[in-house]
Amino acid sequence: RKRAALAGAFAGYLDPTLVGPEARIRDLADRSGLDISRLPVVDTADDPREAGVRAAELARSGRVAGLVRGKLTNEELLAPVVAAESGLRTERRLSHAFFLDWPEQPRGLVLADAHMNVAPNLAAKRDIVQNTIQLAIALGIPTPNVALLAAMDGPAPAFPSTADAVALKAMAMQGMFRGAVVEGPLAPDSALSAETALVRGIKSEVAGHVDVLIGPSRESALMVLRTMLAMGGGLAAGIVLGARVPIVAPGRHDSMEVRMASCVLASLVIDTD
């Protein structure tokens, strides 16, 4: 984790502050051969929950513009953020989005939510769509094309998620998701291929030109993510959205490249704000 902080500082897109028991941090850095002498360290007790609370306080005071999880668990980092007294909550719930960068593809894709919301209801999906649209705009997509994914290309009683997609599209038509084109329900292959959508008789300006994919559940979004990475390779960098500051919560097995790319996403969101 400290290597990521140092790499980001060296590359010029991070100005990291380390939060935790200072003696342990410096001892571990010394044993790992890392020079952190130029990085500020905010000392806390040797308690991960206290480190999470202190990090949230730093964000609330404006001393830091984003949070990056090190050795804390997601719960230890996010619980202080969502606490009523944190000052970091917004009217929306937290959600997660991945930016997928594929080799030999002209542009990347944003996918939500494969990391946080397991079985979101309609209100949660509304927040997920709004959060993810803001990320897409921060990535330089002025009018994101958003596909609400489902197993079918239209309402189907056997798949309740299609009814949610219809409701979300109605919200979009009423102007709730300004700055984006939102369509669904669309099956993943229809969303990704204009030819497939045309064969199925679907008239859509999103199909084949999609920027954002919204899964109906964490499980389905995760399946889409892993299938796309297995078939096309590439990199998936993720970020937690919906708080007053962006939050990077990398997976346990994420590579250094993924961790650094996720920090770049956070810096883009900060610059947009």
Secondary structure as GFF3:
##gff-version 3
##sequence-region A 1 273
A	DSSP	alpha_helix	2	11	.	.	.	ID=ss1
A	DSSP	beta_strand	18	20	.	.	.	ID=ss2
A	DSSP	alpha_helix	22	31	.	.	.	ID=ss3
A	DSSP	beta_strand	41	43	.	.	.	ID=ss4
A	DSSP	alpha_helix	48	61	.	.	.	ID=ss5
A	DSSP	beta_strand	67	68	.	.	.	ID=ss6
A	DSSP	alpha_helix	74	82	.	.	.	ID=ss7
A	DSSP	beta_strand	95	101	.	.	.	ID=ss8
A	DSSP	beta_strand	109	112	.	.	.	ID=ss9
A	DSSP	alpha_helix	122	138	.	.	.	ID=ss10
A	DSSP	beta_strand	145	149	.	.	.	ID=ss11
A	DSSP	alpha_helix	160	173	.	.	.	ID=ss12
A	DSSP	beta_strand	181	186	.	.	.	ID=ss13
A	DSSP	alpha_helix	188	192	.	.	.	ID=ss14
A	DSSP	alpha_helix	194	199	.	.	.	ID=ss15
A	DSSP	beta_strand	212	214	.	.	.	ID=ss16
A	DSSP	alpha_helix	218	232	.	.	.	ID=ss17
A	DSSP	beta_strand	235	241	.	.	.	ID=ss18
A	DSSP	beta_strand	247	248	.	.	.	ID=ss19
A	DSSP	alpha_helix	256	272	.	.	.	ID=ss20
###
